[in-house]
Amino acid sequence: MSTTEPDALLTPADIRELAAALGVRPTKQRGQNFVIDANTVRRIVRTAEVRPDDVVVEVGPGLGSLTLALLEAADRVVAVEIDDVLASALPSTIAARMPARADRFSLVHSDAMQVQDLPGPPPTALVANLPYNVAVPVLLHMLDRFPSIERTLVMVQAEVADRLAAKPGNKVYGVPSVKANWYADVKRAGSIGRNVFWPAPNVDSGLVSLVRRTVPVDTTASKAEVFAVVDAAFAQRRKTLRAALSGWAGSPAAAEAALVAAGVSPQARGEALTVEEFASIAENRPA
């Protein structure tokens, strides 16, 4: 681990002082809840298993609490921030508190959903406190766009964490679970209390670990084709797959034929299927 100033991380007082100086008031619209506890950000970095050779991309760095902890541990950190005021202030915060590592930090002032490339070497890890309202689409976009990301640890609303990590048969298993599993092995990696945030949210948070699959899902269908089946299956999740996939296949009979060819019961429901089974259905879509 790199040696840095012992007081480099932000305290709750530092964060409120920074926010006041910038005129920043966390907004619900952007799902902003700043982490104000140094032990929590160090725990996130430890749980993410950030290594000295890692290039970490962070989405939504805010005032820089987690960014500074990542810079202590990683080779480089690239932060993606949409907020104009926060983006303009972060480089100077890094320079002031961790001058020896400032040249290892890059900022991309952009909406993470629009990011197509990042400066410097390809990222090897994604570590982020994701805004609650866009957590799943941002996560899936980053995993899709940057295949070099091997390990991901995100802090999200506890309910979202449960959905992402759910396995087939679980009542919260759904579209996020299947799509995340297309890219990675997903599991819950801990819980985070409300009091480490400012402002304190009215929901609990959870950590989710995603380790990219070393072997992709074995299928001749494209990701878009597989995801189309997933979306159709869960759009009417109470229906059997024969009924839910009838629009996708062209008719209930065509859906049944695709399901039988894939070795899946037409009476099954989407929440029972693995990503591999969804891929098999996609492969057998009627011409």
QUIJO-V202179 format. One record per residue. SS is DSSP state (2 for helix, 1 for strand, 0 for the rest). PSI is psi in degrees with one decimal (* if undefined). OMEGA is omega in whole degrees, -180 to 180 (* if undefined). Layout:
SS/PSI/OMEGA ; SS/PSI/OMEGA
This chain:
0/141.2/-179 ; 0/145.8/176 ; 0/129.8/180 ; 0/170.1/179 ; 0/133.7/-176 ; 0/-26.1/-178 ; 0/24.8/-176 ; 0/-30.7/-177 ; 0/152.4/-176 ; 0/135.8/174 ; 0/166.4/176 ; 2/-39.7/180 ; 2/-41.6/178 ; 2/-43.8/-176 ; 2/-44.0/179 ; 2/-36.0/179 ; 2/-45.5/177 ; 2/-47.1/-179 ; 2/-42.8/-180 ; 2/-43.0/-180 ; 2/-33.7/-178 ; 2/-7.7/-176 ; 0/29.1/-176 ; 0/127.7/170 ; 0/118.1/-178 ; 0/133.4/-176 ; 0/140.0/175 ; 0/-33.0/-177 ; 0/-38.0/180 ; 0/10.3/177 ; 0/35.3/-174 ; 0/119.2/170 ; 0/110.3/-174 ; 1/135.1/176 ; 1/127.4/-175 ; 0/10.1/-175 ; 0/117.4/-177 ; 2/-36.0/179 ; 2/-35.3/-180 ; 2/-43.9/-179 ; 2/-34.7/176 ; 2/-37.0/177 ; 2/-40.7/179 ; 2/-45.5/180 ; 2/-41.3/179 ; 2/-45.3/-180 ; 2/-33.1/179 ; 0/-8.4/-179 ; 0/45.0/179 ; 0/130.5/-176 ; 0/161.0/-179 ; 0/-18.9/179 ; 0/5.0/-177 ; 0/143.3/167 ; 1/108.9/-173 ; 1/131.8/171 ; 1/132.9/179 ; 1/130.8/178 ; 1/130.3/178 ; 0/58.1/-177 ; 0/-18.0/179 ; 0/-125.3/-178 ; 0/-6.8/172 ; 0/10.3/-179 ; 2/-56.9/-178 ; 2/-33.7/-179 ; 2/-46.4/-179 ; 2/-41.2/178 ; 2/-37.2/177 ; 2/-40.9/180 ; 2/-29.4/176 ; 2/-34.5/-168 ; 2/-29.9/-172 ; 0/170.3/174 ; 0/-45.4/-180 ; 1/155.1/175 ; 1/129.9/174 ; 1/119.5/-178 ; 1/134.0/179 ; 1/115.9/-176 ; 1/128.9/-178 ; 0/-29.2/-174 ; 0/125.8/-176 ; 2/-48.0/-176 ; 2/-45.6/-180 ; 2/-41.2/-180 ; 2/-38.9/-178 ; 2/-27.9/-176 ; 2/-27.6/-170 ; 2/-45.5/-180 ; 2/-38.2/-179 ; 2/-32.0/175 ; 2/-44.7/179 ; 2/-47.2/-178 ; 2/-38.0/-178 ; 2/-38.5/-172 ; 2/-22.5/-178 ; 0/59.6/-173 ; 2/-33.9/-178 ; 2/-18.0/-177 ; 2/0.6/-173 ; 2/-31.3/-180 ; 2/-5.5/178 ; 2/5.3/-175 ; 1/136.2/174 ; 1/146.3/178 ; 1/133.1/172 ; 1/113.7/-178 ; 1/95.8/-173 ; 0/162.8/168 ; 0/123.7/-177 ; 2/-30.3/180 ; 2/-17.0/-179 ; 2/-6.0/-175 ; 0/125.9/179 ; 0/-23.8/175 ; 0/163.9/-177 ; 0/149.8/180 ; 0/152.9/174 ; 0/-165.0/-178 ; 0/156.6/180 ; 0/140.6/-180 ; 0/142.3/177 ; 0/-17.6/-178 ; 1/149.9/174 ; 1/122.5/178 ; 1/124.6/-174 ; 1/148.4/166 ; 1/96.1/-171 ; 0/136.7/176 ; 0/134.3/-174 ; 2/-36.9/-171 ; 2/-15.5/-178 ; 2/14.7/-171 ; 2/-50.5/-174 ; 2/-50.4/179 ; 2/-37.2/178 ; 2/-45.7/180 ; 2/-49.0/-178 ; 2/-37.8/178 ; 2/-45.6/-177 ; 2/-40.7/178 ; 2/-37.2/-179 ; 2/-42.3/-173 ; 2/-30.3/-175 ; 0/82.2/-177 ; 0/-12.4/178 ; 0/-15.0/178 ; 0/110.5/-178 ; 0/-38.8/-175 ; 1/137.8/180 ; 1/138.6/169 ; 1/117.8/179 ; 1/144.7/172 ; 1/122.3/-177 ; 1/171.1/174 ; 1/139.1/-175 ; 2/-40.0/180 ; 2/-39.6/178 ; 2/-39.4/177 ; 2/-43.7/179 ; 2/-41.7/-179 ; 2/-45.2/-178 ; 2/-40.0/-174 ; 2/-2.5/-176 ; 0/147.9/178 ; 0/160.9/178 ; 0/138.7/-179 ; 0/-18.8/177 ; 0/142.0/-175 ; 0/-20.7/178 ; 0/3.0/176 ; 0/130.5/-178 ; 0/-153.8/-175 ; 2/-49.5/-180 ; 2/-39.0/-179 ; 2/-49.5/-176 ; 2/-44.9/-177 ; 2/-38.8/176 ; 2/-38.7/-179 ; 2/-19.8/174 ; 2/-37.7/-176 ; 2/-32.5/-165 ; 1/163.2/167 ; 1/125.0/-169 ; 1/136.8/176 ; 1/155.3/173 ; 1/141.4/-177 ; 1/21.4/177 ; 1/171.2/179 ; 1/152.7/-179 ; 1/128.8/-180 ; 0/168.9/-176 ; 2/-25.1/-170 ; 2/-2.5/178 ; 2/0.3/-179 ; 1/154.3/168 ; 1/122.5/-9 ; 0/156.9/179 ; 0/124.5/179 ; 0/165.6/178 ; 0/20.3/176 ; 0/156.9/175 ; 0/163.1/179 ; 1/159.0/178 ; 1/153.5/175 ; 1/138.0/178 ; 1/128.0/177 ; 1/132.7/177 ; 1/117.0/177 ; 1/119.5/-173 ; 1/138.5/178 ; 0/131.9/175 ; 0/-31.4/176 ; 0/119.1/180 ; 0/164.4/175 ; 0/128.3/-176 ; 0/98.3/-178 ; 0/151.4/174 ; 0/-9.8/179 ; 0/150.0/177 ; 0/163.8/176 ; 2/-43.6/-179 ; 2/-39.2/179 ; 2/-41.8/179 ; 2/-44.4/-179 ; 2/-29.6/177 ; 2/-38.8/177 ; 2/-43.7/-180 ; 2/-47.9/180 ; 2/-43.1/-179 ; 2/-40.3/-176 ; 2/-35.8/-176 ; 2/-5.3/178 ; 2/-29.8/177 ; 0/70.1/-166 ; 0/-16.9/178 ; 0/-16.7/-178 ; 0/155.4/173 ; 0/159.8/-180 ; 2/-30.7/178 ; 2/-42.2/-180 ; 2/-44.9/-175 ; 2/-31.9/-177 ; 0/6.6/-176 ; 2/-38.4/178 ; 2/-41.8/179 ; 2/-41.8/-175 ; 2/-22.1/-179 ; 0/-24.0/177 ; 0/161.1/177 ; 2/-38.6/-179 ; 2/-40.2/179 ; 2/-38.0/177 ; 2/-44.2/180 ; 2/-40.9/180 ; 2/-41.8/180 ; 2/-40.9/-179 ; 2/-45.0/180 ; 2/-42.2/179 ; 2/-29.9/-180 ; 0/-3.4/-179 ; 0/25.7/-179 ; 0/135.5/179 ; 0/129.4/177 ; 0/-19.1/-180 ; 0/-6.1/179 ; 0/165.2/174 ; 0/159.2/-174 ; 2/-34.4/-175 ; 2/-6.6/180 ; 2/-9.0/-169 ; 0/144.2/173 ; 0/166.8/177 ; 2/-32.9/179 ; 2/-37.5/179 ; 2/-38.1/175 ; 2/-39.5/179 ; 2/-39.5/179 ; 2/-38.2/176 ; 2/-43.1/180 ; 2/-38.7/180 ; 2/-28.0/-174 ; 0/17.7/178 ; 0/135.1/-179 ; 0/143.2/-179 ; 0/*/*
